[in-house]
Amino acid sequence: MVREFRFRGLWLASVRYHRRLGADTARRFQGSPTLGACIGLSAAVAAVCAMTHAGQGSPKDVISRLAKPLHDPHFVVVKSSREMYVFEGASLRRAYPVRIGPETAARRSAVGRLATPIGRFQVCFKRFQSPFRRFIGLGYPNAELISDAFSRGLLSPGEWSHMRSDLASGRCPTWRSVLGGGIGLHGRAEQSPFTRGCIALSDRHIDEVFNIIRTGDVVEILP
């Protein structure tokens, strides 16, 4: 029942997310493989739940049967269920339990706030050797957060310009601004119940994800 509840939570979170997109945003991202994966999110999760209720096994068993080598994966983290889902097109292929930052803030809007951010973040580097076994760096803060911070006077024009330039070049923005940084996927999830804003997986799972994910891929983090 706990696993089934988590998948219902994923479905509800995806519905809320798609409603917020709006027609203009949908047009702006028309043709995006990441958006296509997100649009298929509700249907894929609903299918897993339906198969579970039909007596075809637990969600974990169903996903295990669906698993196959991935050619064009998309990654969605749902904070409320503490899960990361890997899609190929609209098909759900993997589900991993994750640990995230403490929910002390809606996002990492200032130094010292350690909540895992919400939004779309591009993979900007992969580090095989890490104190956390593997580290997959995300382009945090993204363009939306940078623009929001600049409009509120939290970033100088120079900081705004350099951070936007870094994102456009596929680099991670500076981690020394008021927005913080150093957000990524890593292993060693068993070491602590919370992270400092990152997304932690078990060592076995981070090895799998490290081999699947590519620099430039987008990780979508939902509430």
Contacts in CASP RR format, 6 or more apart in sequence:
PFRMAT RR
TARGET T0000
AUTHOR 0000-0000-0000
METHOD contacts of the structure
MODEL  1
MVREFRFRGLWLASVRYHRRLGADTARRFQGSPTLGACIGLSAAVAAVCA
MTHAGQGSPKDVISRLAKPLHDPHFVVVKSSREMYVFEGASLRRAYPVRI
GPETAARRSAVGRLATPIGRFQVCFKRFQSPFRRFIGLGYPNAELISDAF
SRGLLSPGEWSHMRSDLASGRCPTWRSVLGGGIGLHGRAEQSPFTRGCIA
LSDRHIDEVFNIIRTGDVVEILP
3 58 0 8 1.000
3 59 0 8 1.000
3 60 0 8 1.000
4 49 0 8 1.000
4 52 0 8 1.000
4 53 0 8 1.000
4 59 0 8 1.000
6 59 0 8 1.000
6 81 0 8 1.000
6 82 0 8 1.000
6 83 0 8 1.000
7 45 0 8 1.000
7 48 0 8 1.000
7 49 0 8 1.000
7 52 0 8 1.000
7 59 0 8 1.000
7 81 0 8 1.000
8 49 0 8 1.000
9 78 0 8 1.000
9 80 0 8 1.000
9 81 0 8 1.000
10 41 0 8 1.000
10 45 0 8 1.000
10 78 0 8 1.000
10 81 0 8 1.000
10 83 0 8 1.000
10 85 0 8 1.000
11 41 0 8 1.000
11 42 0 8 1.000
11 45 0 8 1.000
11 46 0 8 1.000
11 49 0 8 1.000
13 78 0 8 1.000
13 80 0 8 1.000
13 81 0 8 1.000
13 222 0 8 1.000
13 223 0 8 1.000
14 38 0 8 1.000
14 41 0 8 1.000
14 42 0 8 1.000
14 45 0 8 1.000
14 76 0 8 1.000
14 222 0 8 1.000
15 42 0 8 1.000
16 223 0 8 1.000
17 38 0 8 1.000
17 222 0 8 1.000
17 223 0 8 1.000
18 38 0 8 1.000
18 39 0 8 1.000
18 42 0 8 1.000
26 35 0 8 1.000
29 35 0 8 1.000
33 72 0 8 1.000
33 74 0 8 1.000
33 89 0 8 1.000
34 74 0 8 1.000
34 120 0 8 1.000
34 218 0 8 1.000
34 220 0 8 1.000
36 74 0 8 1.000
36 89 0 8 1.000
36 90 0 8 1.000
37 74 0 8 1.000
37 76 0 8 1.000
37 87 0 8 1.000
37 89 0 8 1.000
37 90 0 8 1.000
38 74 0 8 1.000
38 76 0 8 1.000
38 220 0 8 1.000
39 90 0 8 1.000
40 87 0 8 1.000
40 89 0 8 1.000
40 90 0 8 1.000
41 76 0 8 1.000
41 85 0 8 1.000
41 87 0 8 1.000
41 90 0 8 1.000
43 90 0 8 1.000
44 87 0 8 1.000
44 90 0 8 1.000
44 91 0 8 1.000
44 92 0 8 1.000
45 85 0 8 1.000
45 92 0 8 1.000
47 92 0 8 1.000
48 59 0 8 1.000
48 62 0 8 1.000
48 63 0 8 1.000
48 92 0 8 1.000
49 59 0 8 1.000
51 57 0 8 1.000
51 62 0 8 1.000
52 58 0 8 1.000
52 59 0 8 1.000
52 62 0 8 1.000
56 62 0 8 1.000
59 95 0 8 1.000
60 95 0 8 1.000
63 92 0 8 1.000
63 93 0 8 1.000
63 94 0 8 1.000
63 95 0 8 1.000
66 91 0 8 1.000
66 92 0 8 1.000
66 93 0 8 1.000
67 93 0 8 1.000
67 94 0 8 1.000
68 93 0 8 1.000
70 86 0 8 1.000
70 88 0 8 1.000
70 93 0 8 1.000
70 94 0 8 1.000
70 212 0 8 1.000
71 88 0 8 1.000
72 88 0 8 1.000
72 89 0 8 1.000
73 86 0 8 1.000
73 87 0 8 1.000
73 88 0 8 1.000
73 93 0 8 1.000
73 212 0 8 1.000
73 213 0 8 1.000
73 217 0 8 1.000
74 86 0 8 1.000
74 87 0 8 1.000
74 88 0 8 1.000
74 89 0 8 1.000
74 217 0 8 1.000
74 218 0 8 1.000
74 220 0 8 1.000
75 84 0 8 1.000
75 85 0 8 1.000
75 86 0 8 1.000
75 87 0 8 1.000
75 209 0 8 1.000
75 213 0 8 1.000
75 217 0 8 1.000
75 218 0 8 1.000
75 219 0 8 1.000
75 220 0 8 1.000
76 84 0 8 1.000
76 85 0 8 1.000
76 86 0 8 1.000
76 87 0 8 1.000
76 219 0 8 1.000
76 220 0 8 1.000
76 221 0 8 1.000
76 222 0 8 1.000
77 83 0 8 1.000
77 84 0 8 1.000
77 85 0 8 1.000
77 98 0 8 1.000
77 100 0 8 1.000
77 116 0 8 1.000
77 199 0 8 1.000
77 219 0 8 1.000
77 220 0 8 1.000
77 221 0 8 1.000
77 222 0 8 1.000
78 84 0 8 1.000
78 85 0 8 1.000
78 222 0 8 1.000
78 223 0 8 1.000
79 100 0 8 1.000
79 103 0 8 1.000
79 116 0 8 1.000
79 118 0 8 1.000
79 221 0 8 1.000
79 222 0 8 1.000
79 223 0 8 1.000
80 222 0 8 1.000
80 223 0 8 1.000
82 97 0 8 1.000
82 98 0 8 1.000
82 99 0 8 1.000
82 100 0 8 1.000
83 95 0 8 1.000
83 96 0 8 1.000
83 97 0 8 1.000
83 98 0 8 1.000
84 94 0 8 1.000
84 95 0 8 1.000
84 96 0 8 1.000
84 98 0 8 1.000
84 185 0 8 1.000
84 199 0 8 1.000
84 201 0 8 1.000
84 209 0 8 1.000
85 92 0 8 1.000
85 94 0 8 1.000
85 95 0 8 1.000
86 92 0 8 1.000
86 93 0 8 1.000
86 94 0 8 1.000
86 95 0 8 1.000
86 96 0 8 1.000
86 209 0 8 1.000
86 212 0 8 1.000
87 93 0 8 1.000
94 208 0 8 1.000
96 201 0 8 1.000
96 202 0 8 1.000
96 205 0 8 1.000
96 208 0 8 1.000
96 209 0 8 1.000
97 189 0 8 1.000
97 201 0 8 1.000
97 202 0 8 1.000
97 205 0 8 1.000
98 189 0 8 1.000
98 199 0 8 1.000
98 200 0 8 1.000
98 201 0 8 1.000
99 189 0 8 1.000
99 192 0 8 1.000
99 193 0 8 1.000
99 194 0 8 1.000
99 195 0 8 1.000
99 199 0 8 1.000
99 200 0 8 1.000
100 115 0 8 1.000
100 116 0 8 1.000
100 194 0 8 1.000
100 195 0 8 1.000
100 197 0 8 1.000
100 198 0 8 1.000
100 199 0 8 1.000
100 200 0 8 1.000
101 114 0 8 1.000
101 115 0 8 1.000
101 116 0 8 1.000
101 194 0 8 1.000
101 195 0 8 1.000
101 196 0 8 1.000
101 197 0 8 1.000
101 198 0 8 1.000
102 114 0 8 1.000
102 115 0 8 1.000
102 194 0 8 1.000
103 115 0 8 1.000
104 113 0 8 1.000
104 114 0 8 1.000
104 115 0 8 1.000
105 113 0 8 1.000
105 114 0 8 1.000
105 115 0 8 1.000
106 115 0 8 1.000
106 118 0 8 1.000
107 113 0 8 1.000
107 115 0 8 1.000
107 117 0 8 1.000
107 118 0 8 1.000
107 145 0 8 1.000
108 114 0 8 1.000
108 115 0 8 1.000
108 116 0 8 1.000
108 117 0 8 1.000
108 140 0 8 1.000
108 141 0 8 1.000
108 179 0 8 1.000
108 180 0 8 1.000
108 181 0 8 1.000
108 183 0 8 1.000
108 197 0 8 1.000
109 145 0 8 1.000
109 149 0 8 1.000
109 179 0 8 1.000
110 154 0 8 1.000
110 178 0 8 1.000
110 179 0 8 1.000
110 180 0 8 1.000
111 178 0 8 1.000
111 179 0 8 1.000
111 180 0 8 1.000
112 180 0 8 1.000
114 194 0 8 1.000
114 195 0 8 1.000
114 196 0 8 1.000
114 197 0 8 1.000
115 197 0 8 1.000
116 183 0 8 1.000
116 195 0 8 1.000
116 197 0 8 1.000
116 198 0 8 1.000
116 199 0 8 1.000
116 221 0 8 1.000
117 140 0 8 1.000
117 141 0 8 1.000
117 145 0 8 1.000
117 183 0 8 1.000
117 197 0 8 1.000
117 221 0 8 1.000
118 221 0 8 1.000
118 222 0 8 1.000
118 223 0 8 1.000
119 142 0 8 1.000
119 144 0 8 1.000
119 220 0 8 1.000
119 221 0 8 1.000
119 222 0 8 1.000
120 142 0 8 1.000
120 218 0 8 1.000
120 219 0 8 1.000
120 220 0 8 1.000
120 221 0 8 1.000
121 138 0 8 1.000
121 139 0 8 1.000
121 140 0 8 1.000
121 142 0 8 1.000
121 183 0 8 1.000
121 218 0 8 1.000
121 219 0 8 1.000
121 221 0 8 1.000
122 138 0 8 1.000
122 139 0 8 1.000
122 142 0 8 1.000
122 167 0 8 1.000
122 170 0 8 1.000
122 216 0 8 1.000
122 217 0 8 1.000
122 218 0 8 1.000
122 219 0 8 1.000
123 136 0 8 1.000
123 137 0 8 1.000
123 138 0 8 1.000
123 139 0 8 1.000
123 213 0 8 1.000
123 214 0 8 1.000
123 215 0 8 1.000
123 216 0 8 1.000
123 217 0 8 1.000
123 218 0 8 1.000
123 219 0 8 1.000
124 137 0 8 1.000
124 138 0 8 1.000
124 139 0 8 1.000
124 170 0 8 1.000
124 171 0 8 1.000
124 172 0 8 1.000
124 215 0 8 1.000
124 216 0 8 1.000
125 136 0 8 1.000
125 137 0 8 1.000
125 172 0 8 1.000
125 215 0 8 1.000
126 134 0 8 1.000
126 135 0 8 1.000
126 136 0 8 1.000
126 137 0 8 1.000
126 210 0 8 1.000
126 213 0 8 1.000
126 215 0 8 1.000
127 134 0 8 1.000
127 135 0 8 1.000
127 136 0 8 1.000
127 137 0 8 1.000
128 134 0 8 1.000
128 210 0 8 1.000
130 186 0 8 1.000
131 188 0 8 1.000
132 186 0 8 1.000
132 187 0 8 1.000
132 188 0 8 1.000
132 198 0 8 1.000
132 200 0 8 1.000
132 206 0 8 1.000
133 186 0 8 1.000
133 187 0 8 1.000
133 188 0 8 1.000
133 203 0 8 1.000
133 206 0 8 1.000
133 207 0 8 1.000
134 185 0 8 1.000
134 186 0 8 1.000
134 187 0 8 1.000
134 206 0 8 1.000
134 207 0 8 1.000
134 210 0 8 1.000
135 184 0 8 1.000
135 185 0 8 1.000
135 186 0 8 1.000
136 184 0 8 1.000
136 185 0 8 1.000
136 186 0 8 1.000
136 206 0 8 1.000
136 209 0 8 1.000
136 210 0 8 1.000
136 213 0 8 1.000
137 172 0 8 1.000
137 182 0 8 1.000
137 183 0 8 1.000
137 184 0 8 1.000
137 185 0 8 1.000
138 172 0 8 1.000
138 182 0 8 1.000
138 183 0 8 1.000
138 184 0 8 1.000
138 185 0 8 1.000
138 219 0 8 1.000
139 167 0 8 1.000
139 170 0 8 1.000
139 172 0 8 1.000
139 173 0 8 1.000
139 183 0 8 1.000
140 172 0 8 1.000
140 173 0 8 1.000
140 179 0 8 1.000
140 180 0 8 1.000
140 181 0 8 1.000
140 182 0 8 1.000
140 183 0 8 1.000
140 184 0 8 1.000
141 149 0 8 1.000
141 163 0 8 1.000
141 173 0 8 1.000
141 177 0 8 1.000
141 179 0 8 1.000
141 180 0 8 1.000
141 181 0 8 1.000
142 167 0 8 1.000
143 164 0 8 1.000
143 167 0 8 1.000
145 179 0 8 1.000
146 155 0 8 1.000
146 160 0 8 1.000
146 163 0 8 1.000
146 164 0 8 1.000
146 167 0 8 1.000
146 173 0 8 1.000
146 179 0 8 1.000
147 160 0 8 1.000
149 155 0 8 1.000
149 160 0 8 1.000
149 177 0 8 1.000
149 178 0 8 1.000
149 179 0 8 1.000
150 157 0 8 1.000
150 159 0 8 1.000
150 160 0 8 1.000
154 178 0 8 1.000
154 179 0 8 1.000
155 163 0 8 1.000
155 177 0 8 1.000
155 178 0 8 1.000
155 179 0 8 1.000
159 174 0 8 1.000
159 177 0 8 1.000
162 173 0 8 1.000
162 174 0 8 1.000
163 173 0 8 1.000
163 174 0 8 1.000
163 177 0 8 1.000
166 172 0 8 1.000
166 173 0 8 1.000
166 174 0 8 1.000
167 173 0 8 1.000
170 216 0 8 1.000
172 182 0 8 1.000
173 181 0 8 1.000
175 181 0 8 1.000
175 182 0 8 1.000
182 198 0 8 1.000
183 197 0 8 1.000
183 198 0 8 1.000
184 198 0 8 1.000
184 199 0 8 1.000
185 198 0 8 1.000
185 199 0 8 1.000
185 200 0 8 1.000
185 201 0 8 1.000
185 206 0 8 1.000
185 209 0 8 1.000
185 213 0 8 1.000
185 219 0 8 1.000
186 198 0 8 1.000
186 199 0 8 1.000
186 200 0 8 1.000
186 201 0 8 1.000
186 206 0 8 1.000
187 200 0 8 1.000
187 201 0 8 1.000
187 202 0 8 1.000
187 203 0 8 1.000
187 205 0 8 1.000
187 206 0 8 1.000
188 200 0 8 1.000
188 203 0 8 1.000
189 200 0 8 1.000
189 201 0 8 1.000
189 202 0 8 1.000
189 203 0 8 1.000
189 205 0 8 1.000
190 202 0 8 1.000
192 200 0 8 1.000
199 219 0 8 1.000
199 221 0 8 1.000
201 209 0 8 1.000
213 219 0 8 1.000
END
